[in-house]
Amino acid sequence: MAERLEWVLLAYRLPREPSGPRVTVWRKLRRLGVAQILDGLVALPADARTREQLEWLADEVLEAGGEGTIWLGRLGSAAQERALARRMADAASLDYKAVVVDAEAAAYEAEVVRRRTVARLRRELQRIARRDFFPPPERDLAQAAVDRLVEMVNVP
Amino acid sequence: MRWATRAGVHVDRAACAWLVRRFIDPDAAFVFVDDADEVPVDATPFDMRGVELSHHEGRCSFETMLRHFALDDPVLWDLARIIHEADLADDRYDVPEAPGVDVICRGLSMVLGDMEVLAVTGPMLDGLYEHRRRALLLGRDPA
């Protein structure tokens, strides 16, 4: 049987007001690609980087007058782990699909717009890849769509 | 003086150690610990949860150190943008070189121990500092 993953979890609570820190923390969690388990409980597959990033966020929560603790854990069954990984992959696949839509739309744009779109979508792909722990098939589709656009820009 | 930080050094800790040796305490000795409880009493901890010389209000530890020690060299603050994005990738700054610095440091920590990582990243950071210094003087990237 396959080894189950170790996860790192952040359990946190922030004061309702001011709303600034809540929004900042939420944005940073989204950028990290966390799975929201419950309100105030998020998880990532544990490695040196994810654990560190969540620890810094826990400190940020404390500095904003909230409570934050870091936990390490495993899912109780392989099926639950698959479901969680699937949920995270589905979220990433939506992001990749948006890249495909933008790349295809840019094919009909002027050359200068296309070039700008290539630069933006390449960075967007990097950003998604950083928060994508269970790459869905859409990742390759998005990469291929951007590659096609690159060819259109390079070949006159 | 003794300075302590977490084992498994990555870019922010490597840059802090470089900063300490070069600008704050030339005779600095570094200790690497797995848990905050293991920090020796005579050591100054950095880049660890809950200590002063660490992440605060979204700043990385290198930025915190620059503020704490009132280092206002603009080259160091320019370098801080690279370290911040290499460490946090939160898009606070637009620094295309940051992902490269990030993977170089991650790779080094896979093949070297913490002391060796500091030994290797020292000249790398010397070079980055010199590059940014010339860039600031020239107003463009130096050749």
Interface residues (C-beta under 8 A of the other chain):
Chain A: T24 K28 R31 A48 R49 E52 Q53 E55 W56 A58 D59 E60 E63 Q126 R127 R130
Chain B: G8 H10 R49 G50 S54 H55 H56 E57 G58 L88 A89 D90 D91 P99
